[in-house]
Amino acid sequence: MIKGLAITPPVIGRISIGRVTEKDGRRLPEKDDQFTLTTQVQSPEGWLLHPLDAELRDQTETGKLRTIPVTLPFGDPDLNFRAEYTLFDRSTGRPVCAGDGEQCRRRHEEGMEQLPCPAPAHCQFAAGGKCKPYGRLNVMVGDYDPLGTFIFRTTGFNSIRTLMARLRYFQAVSGGLLACLPLELRLRGKSTTQSHRTPIFYVDLGIREGLTLEAAITQAREIAQQRQASGYDQDALDQAARSALANSAFEDDEDETPVILEEFYPDATTKPPANTAQPLSLADKLEQRAKAQ
């Protein structure tokens, strides 16, 4: 295994609740009130839709995708959903520091350093809102690929808190059968004083519609027995994923970070008006680098 290489769960598509649109010469994230499933291919107009997007929409009455039936690849909640405080270098797009509130890995020119992590509110290195909670959830949708996953990325506190709680609760109540439970992603809305009473949307995880919790656990037990009889080794799969994720200090590589910055850190990538003299943005630098190669 190549050391230092981010070896993450295989991804065949993305799940988002928004998109990036261009306004006045700037590419800005725009929130939505529904899920969208895309491939990992972008065109000038945006991400190309995955065939499952249309398939799932056809099953709704409104055409809006607000629930997605899913299963989880791993039995360990922390393998399915990895969340930590992350700081990106806005000029290069590289992740610089990532921590869990106790310990962090910080990249320097001299190498990597392990340091205490006081969380962004109490960290001088994170001053100015540079560090945010950042979560990545891998789920399987349908039978499109037995080990291929769709990834949902978020920097939202509501989604991160809710997903972390749900995963641990379902793991506990099912007796460790998290990877066998029939689940669904749900889009929920709430309003706060900070949102000026307008709805904001976040992602929740629940038992699939039409099933009680007890029925879902019974179904999970049956699936676990079938897998065991066939030789499917869930523990070995979890251990393989755990070792692979530990192979690198940072999960996201340099090919992915420009897209992440554009979606979650728009101030790092948006272009100023044409008549305003400003330093080159990350998007400009990446474009120049691509032309030079």
Summary of the structure (lengths in Angstrom):
residues: 293
radius of gyration: 20.1
end to end distance: 28.4
largest distance: 67.6
contacts: 829
relative contact order: 0.18
helix: 30%
strand: 33%
